C-alpha cells in the first residue's frame, strides 16, 4: 500500500441552471444541467492548478473517478485534459488558456464513472421542480457509453467496476448523503491504495470530505471547482489501518472551501 496516497476531492464547475434559472423548463433531464462557458474555463484552470500543486509536492495523479452528472463529466473532461496536457513544462502549460487543440498523453490517467459520487438525491439538492418529477423517473442517466463519450478519448478504464452500480435511490436524507460520500471516498482510496486519486463530484461531497476527514471542522461554503486534499497517514504498527486525513493547509480560501476550525 502506498504510505502517502493523496486523494483530491473536487466540486464541478459553474452550472448553467444557476446562471439561467429558466434552463430547466421543458428539459428531458432537468436535474442534469451542463456547465456555463465560465464553468468550463474554471474547470480547465483549476485542473492545471491541481496538476501544478501535485508536481510541486512531488506526486502525480493516477486515476480520476467522476459522478455521472453532466456537469461533473464536463468538469472531468477539462481536468483530465489539464492532467494529460503535453508538454510537461508547468509554466508553458499554465499559459495555455483553453483545452482546445491541446495535445494529450492519455496514458497518464485512468478515468471511470462512479455512481456513488452522485449528487444528493433529494429536494434539498435538486429543488422543488425536480422533486415533483423524481418519483416517476425510471432512468436518471443515459447508458454508460454515452456518459463516457463526454470524457477524453483513450482515458476510460473498463477493467474496473464502480462501487455503486447505479445512482442512489431518490429520497435520501442530507445526513445519509454525507455518510455515503464519506464511505465512498474511503472505499475508493482503499480500492486503489497504490494510486493518487482525483474525485470529481458535488459540493456536499467536498464538504463531507473536509468535515469527515478533518478534525471537528464545520464547512459553510464550497465554491465551484473547490477541492480538498486528503493524504493517507503512515500506518503505525499495532494501531490498525492507516487513515485518510485532511491537509488543512491546502484547504481554505485558496481552494474555495470555507470552514471554521474548532
N, C-alpha and C positions, 0 to 999 in steps of 0.2 A: 504494500500500500504506500502511495506517495505521502510522505510525512507532512508536506506543506502544500497540500492541494488547495487551490483557490476556486471559489465559486462566486461569480458576479451575477447579481440578480437585478435585471433592468426592466423598467417600465417602457411601454410602447411610446411612440411619438404622438404629436398633436392630432386628435381625431376630428374628422370633418363635421360630424353632427354637433359638436360643441361650438364650432365656428359658424355653422349654418344649421340652426335648430330645425328647419323645415326639411332637411335632407331626408329624414326617415319616412316622410309621407309617401305612401304607395310603394315602398321598397319591399321586395320579397323577403329580405332578412334585415329588418330594421335594427336588430341588435348588433349588426356587424359592419359598422361604417369603415371607410378607408381613412388613410391619413390625408391631411392637407399637404400642399406643396411645402409649407414650412415644416411640417412634421417629417417629411421625407428628408429634407435637408438637415434637420436636427438629428435624425437617426444616423445619418452618414457622419456628421460631425462628432457625435458622441461615440460612435463606433471607432473613429480614428483616435479619439481621446483614450478610450479603453485600451486600444492596442498600444498606444504610446506609454500609458501608465504601466501596462504589463511588462513591456520591454525595459522600462526604467527600473522595475522591481525584479527583473531577472527571470521572468517566466513568460510563457505563451499560452494562449487559449487553444484547446484541442477540439472541443465539442460545443455545439450550440443546440439547445433544446428550446422549443418555442410553442406558445399557446396557439391553438388553431384559429383564433380570431384574426380577421384580415388585417387589422391594424398592427397586430403583432407580427404576422408574416411579412408585411411590408417593412416593418422596422428591422426584422431579422435579415431581410434581403439587403438592406443598406449596411447593417452592422457586419454581416458576413463579407460583403464586398470590401469593407474597410479592413477587416482582418486578413483578407486574402490578396489585397491590392499589391501589385508589383510596380515599382521596385521596393526594396526593403528600407531604403533611406527614409528615416522618420520625418526629417524636415521637408523633403520633397513630397512625401505622402500627405503631410499636413497641409501643404499648399494647394492640393487638388480640391477644387470646390464642389465637385459632383462626382457621383459614382459612374456617370455615363461614360462609356467607352474606356473605362479603366481596365487594363489587363489584370486578370486574376489568376493566382495559383490556387486552384480549388482543392489541392491535396492538403492544404494546411489545416482545414477544419472539417469535421463531420457534423451534419445537421439532421435533426429529426423533430417531428411534431410530437408534443406531449400534452395530451388532453387534461392531465392533472394540473397543468398551469393555466387552465381556462379562467375567464372572468368569474367573479362571484355569480352564481346562478340564482339571483333573487332581485326583487324590485328595488332594493337599496342601490344596487349597482346599475341596473338596466332601465329603471324608470317605470312610470305608470303605464305608458303606452305598450311597452314590451310585455309587462306583467299581465296585461289583458289578453294577449295572444299566446303567451308562453304555454298555458296548459294544453293547447291544441297543436303544438309543434311536434311533429314526428321526427323531423330531421333538421338538426340545427345547422349543419355544415354540408358543403359538397363532399364528394368522395375524396379520399386521401390523395389520389393522383392530381386532382385539380388544386388542392391546397398546396401540394409540393411544387406545383408549377410556378408559384409566386417566388420561390427561392432560387438562388443562383444554380444554374445547371452544373452538374458534376459534384455537388456538395452533399447530396442526400445519402444518408446511411440507411439501407434497407435490411441490415443484418441484425437490427435490434428491435424489440417490441416496446411500446410505451407502457408506463406504469398503469395508466388509465386507458382502457381500450376505447372509451367513448367519453363524451362530455359529461360532467357530473349532472345529477338529476336537478331539475328545477325545484326551487323552494328551500335551498339550504340556508341556514342561518349565517349571519356575519361571523359569529364565533366558530361555526362549523367550517366556513370557508377559510378562516385564518388557520385553523387546525390543519385543514387539508394542505394549505400552502406550506406550512412548516414541515409536515410529514413528507411531502413530495420533494422539497428541497433536500432534506436529509437523505431520502431514499435515492435520489438521483446522484448525490455525492457518493453514497455507498455503492451504487451500481457501477460507477465509473471512478474508482478510487485512485487510479493512476493518471487521471486526466483532469485538467483545469477546465471548468465549465462556464459558459455564458447562458443564463436562463432569461428568455425574453417573455415577459408576462404582463401583469396588470398592477395598478397602483397598490391595491390591497396586499398583493403578494410581496411587493418590495417592502411595504411597511411591516408585514409579518416577518420578513427576513431580519429586519432590524430589531423588532420587539422580541422575537423568539430566540435569536442568537446573540443579542446584546445582553446587557446586564441592567434590567429594570428600566429601559428607555421607553419613552412614550412618543410615538410618531404622531405628528399633527398635520403634515403635508408631504405629499410626494409629487414632484413636478413631472412633466413629460420627459421621458428618457432619463429620469433619475435612476441611479443604480447604487447598490450596496456591494461591498466586497467582504466575503467571508473567507476565512482560512482555517484549514484543519490543523489543530494543535497536535504536537507530537504526543504519541501515546506514552504514558508513564507506566512502567511495569507495576502490575498489581492494582491499577486503578481503572481497569475495564477499557472500553473502547475509546478511541480518540474522538474529539468533539470539534464541530464547526463553531467558530467564534467570529463575531463581527469585528472588523478592524475599524474602530471608531474614528481614527484619524483620517480615514479615507471616505467617511460619510459625513454629510452636512451640507451647507450651502453650496460648496463646490460641485457636488454631485446631485444636488436637487432634492435631498431628503432632509426634512427639518424635524427635529425631535428634541425632547427635553431629557437631559441626563438626571439621574437620581441625586 
